[in-house]
Amino acid sequence: MISIVALLIGLLLPALGKARDEGRKLKCLTNLRSLGTGMQNYFGDSDHRFPFVRPIAGADDNQNDVALFDVLEQYIDAARPRRENPDDVTSNNWIVTDPYLCPSDRGGEDADNPDPWWRTYGLSYRFPPADGYVLLELFGVLNPDDGGSRWSAMTAISRTYEVFSGKGEKLAVMIDGDHWHTKRGKEGRNAVYLDGSADVYPGDPSAAVLEQILAMILKLSGFPG
């Protein structure tokens, strides 16, 4: 009898584990859709421009910068992430609830950083449009302290997203910070897109498309090249 029970448990455990993984993945997609809806509403109120924020919300926190939390809390009916000690802006300890939290975000990036993303950065997701701001700063066409320069960068990246999303490219507006849903070597991140839909991220665009995207961002931002 004991051997039969052990056999049944052995057969059921993989199925239960798979069901739990699928449940976490679906919850992650639900959270991303909520964040995507908030971003869509912001997008509509800001003349279709993304906010000028950091790619990863709580990384290298600068109190002079607007955080993604500050933008989204006006459009999402949920508590914004907050530091365990509000007086310690250098602390990496955050208190986070839905929809900022992926339930599969349970481990660290590496052995030196064992905490999950949400605890380190204040949420489980990245904001890829802001990578463009970093890129434009490196190219010397963005001065973060200059309002006109910021406005040009926001316009360039937002319009490029609209053009290439209209062509069917899956450009993530928000995406899992890491490959928490990887199975059998497939892409393991969920993402939400400009139209508010959320799904498994199919992977970055091809090198040729990325080159076209970069060229358009630089052109629209006034790069003299």
C-alpha positions in Angstrom: 0.0 0.0 0.0 2.8 2.4 0.9 4.6 1.7 -2.3 1.4 2.4 -4.3 0.9 5.8 -2.5 4.6 6.6 -3.1 4.2 5.8 -6.8 1.0 8.0 -7.1 2.8 10.9 -5.4 5.7 10.4 -7.8 3.4 10.6 -10.8 1.4 13.6 -9.5 4.2 15.8 -8.3 5.4 16.8 -11.8 1.9 17.6 -12.9 1.3 19.7 -9.7 4.6 21.5 -10.2 3.6 22.3 -13.8 0.2 23.5 -12.7 1.8 25.8 -10.2 4.2 27.2 -12.8 1.4 27.9 -15.2 -0.6 29.6 -12.4 2.4 31.9 -11.6 2.8 32.6 -15.3 -0.9 33.5 -15.7 -0.7 35.7 -12.6 2.3 37.5 -14.0 0.5 38.1 -17.3 -2.5 39.5 -15.4 -0.2 41.9 -13.5 1.5 43.0 -16.7 -1.9 43.7 -18.3 -2.8 45.9 -15.3 0.5 47.8 -15.7 0.0 48.0 -19.4 -3.5 49.5 -19.0 -2.0 52.1 -16.6 0.8 52.9 -19.1 -1.8 53.2 -21.9 -3.8 55.7 -19.9 -0.7 57.7 -19.1 0.3 57.5 -22.8 -3.0 59.0 -23.8 -2.7 61.8 -21.3 0.9 62.7 -22.3 0.3 63.3 -26.0 1.4 59.7 -26.7 4.8 60.0 -25.1 6.5 57.6 -22.7 7.6 59.0 -19.3 11.2 60.0 -18.8 12.2 57.4 -16.2 14.8 54.8 -15.6 14.7 51.3 -17.2 14.8 49.6 -13.8 12.7 51.4 -11.2 14.7 51.2 -8.0 18.2 50.9 -9.5 20.7 53.7 -8.6 17.8 55.7 -7.2 18.1 59.4 -7.7 15.7 61.5 -5.7 15.8 64.2 -8.4 14.4 61.7 -11.0 10.8 60.8 -11.5 10.3 57.1 -10.8 8.1 54.7 -12.8 6.1 54.2 -9.6 5.4 58.0 -9.5 3.9 57.8 -13.0 1.9 54.6 -12.6 0.4 55.2 -9.2 -1.8 57.8 -10.7 -3.3 55.3 -13.1 -3.3 52.1 -11.1 -5.6 51.4 -8.1 -2.9 49.7 -6.0 -0.3 50.5 -3.4 2.9 51.7 -5.0 6.1 49.9 -4.0 7.8 51.5 -1.0 11.1 51.0 0.9 11.0 49.2 4.2 12.9 52.2 5.6 11.7 55.4 3.8 14.5 57.4 5.3 17.2 55.1 3.8 17.1 55.7 0.1 20.2 53.5 -0.4 18.5 50.4 0.9 17.6 47.7 -1.5 14.7 46.4 0.7 11.3 47.1 -0.9 7.8 46.2 0.1 5.9 45.2 -3.1 2.4 43.9 -3.9 0.4 43.2 -7.1 0.5 44.3 -9.9 4.2 45.1 -9.5 5.1 41.6 -8.5 5.7 38.5 -10.6 5.1 35.4 -8.4 7.9 33.6 -10.2 10.4 36.3 -9.2 11.6 34.3 -6.2 15.4 34.1 -6.6 18.3 36.3 -7.1 20.2 37.4 -10.2 23.3 35.7 -9.1 25.1 34.3 -6.0 26.2 37.8 -5.0 22.6 39.1 -5.1 20.3 36.4 -3.7 17.3 38.6 -3.2 14.5 38.6 -5.9 14.2 41.5 -8.3 11.2 43.0 -6.6 13.0 43.2 -3.3 16.1 44.8 -4.9 14.4 47.1 -7.4 10.9 47.6 -6.1 9.1 45.6 -8.9 9.6 42.5 -11.0 9.6 44.3 -14.4 11.8 46.4 -16.6 10.7 49.4 -18.8 12.6 48.9 -22.1 11.6 52.3 -23.7 13.9 53.9 -21.1 16.8 51.9 -22.5 16.5 54.3 -25.4 17.2 57.3 -23.1 20.4 55.7 -21.9 21.4 55.1 -25.5 20.7 58.7 -26.6 22.7 59.9 -23.6 25.6 57.8 -24.8 25.3 59.2 -28.3 25.4 62.7 -26.8 22.0 63.8 -28.1 20.3 63.7 -24.7 21.1 65.9 -21.7 19.0 64.7 -18.8 19.1 68.1 -17.3 17.8 69.9 -20.4 14.0 69.9 -20.7 14.1 70.3 -24.5 16.5 67.5 -24.9 14.4 65.2 -22.7 11.2 66.1 -24.7 13.0 65.3 -28.0 14.1 61.9 -26.6 10.6 61.0 -25.3 9.1 62.0 -28.7 11.7 60.0 -30.7 11.3 56.8 -28.7 7.5 57.0 -28.4 7.0 57.6 -32.2 9.5 54.8 -33.1 7.5 52.4 -30.8 4.3 53.4 -32.6 5.7 53.0 -36.1 7.3 49.6 -35.5 4.5 48.3 -33.4 2.2 49.2 -36.2 4.4 47.0 -38.5 3.8 44.1 -36.2 7.0 44.1 -34.2 6.6 42.9 -30.6 8.3 45.7 -28.7 7.9 45.3 -25.0 6.7 48.3 -23.0 7.2 46.3 -19.7 8.9 42.9 -19.4 9.9 40.4 -16.8 13.3 41.4 -15.3 14.6 37.9 -15.9 13.7 34.6 -17.6 11.6 33.3 -14.8 9.2 31.3 -17.0 11.8 29.4 -19.2 10.7 25.9 -20.2 12.6 23.6 -22.6 14.8 26.4 -23.8 12.0 28.7 -25.0 11.9 32.4 -24.2 11.1 32.7 -20.6 9.8 36.2 -20.1 6.3 37.7 -20.2 5.8 41.2 -21.7 3.1 43.8 -22.3 3.0 45.8 -25.5 1.9 49.2 -26.7 -1.7 48.0 -27.4 -2.0 46.7 -23.8 -1.9 43.0 -24.8 0.4 40.7 -22.8 2.0 37.4 -23.8 5.2 35.4 -23.7 7.9 37.6 -25.2 8.9 36.1 -28.5 12.5 37.5 -28.3 14.2 40.6 -29.4 13.7 41.8 -33.0 16.2 40.7 -35.6 19.5 42.6 -35.9 18.3 44.3 -39.1 15.1 45.5 -37.5 17.0 46.7 -34.4 19.3 48.7 -36.7 16.2 50.3 -38.3 14.8 51.1 -34.9 18.0 52.7 -33.7 18.3 54.8 -37.0 14.7 56.1 -36.5 15.3 57.0 -32.9 18.5 58.9 -33.7 16.9 60.7 -36.7 13.9 61.8 -34.7 16.0 62.9 -31.8 18.1 65.2 -34.0 21.3 63.2 -34.1 23.5 64.8 -36.8 24.7 61.6 -38.3 
